[in-house]
């Protein structure tokens, strides 16, 4: 009987260490693809903001679609979420101009700065098991 209890305790400990559902301290590490998808969803969900590419304003849904298309086009250069930001979501491949996001209050930020901050949040939350 004692061996059964020890075995059960070891299984529980393994669950905690491996992050399996049986562990109370389970954390789910996101794949780089999941992080990229989350970044695209974040842009798509922005309200009262416009995305500026080569001096032209686009709604954030169009911006998200553009980023997804550029990701697919440049997939061989993109292995991580940081690569995605650098290669597909920072600037125009044609003009070299930075992509900008203009918020309702008139504040403009470079999309790279915005996305790097969002990635930091994603990674912080994934580390807490928020996936």
PEMOJO-V305951 format. One line per field, one symbol per residue. ss: DSSP state (A for helix, B for strand, O for the rest). A space follows every 10 residues. Layout:
ss: ???
//
This chain:
ss: OAAAAAAAAA AAAAAAAAOO OOOOOOOOOO OAAAAAAAAA AAAAAOOOBB BBBOOBBBBA AAAAAAAAAA AAAOAAAOOO AAAAAAAAOO BOOOOOOBOB BBBOOOOBBB AAAAAAAAAA AAAAAAAOOO O
//
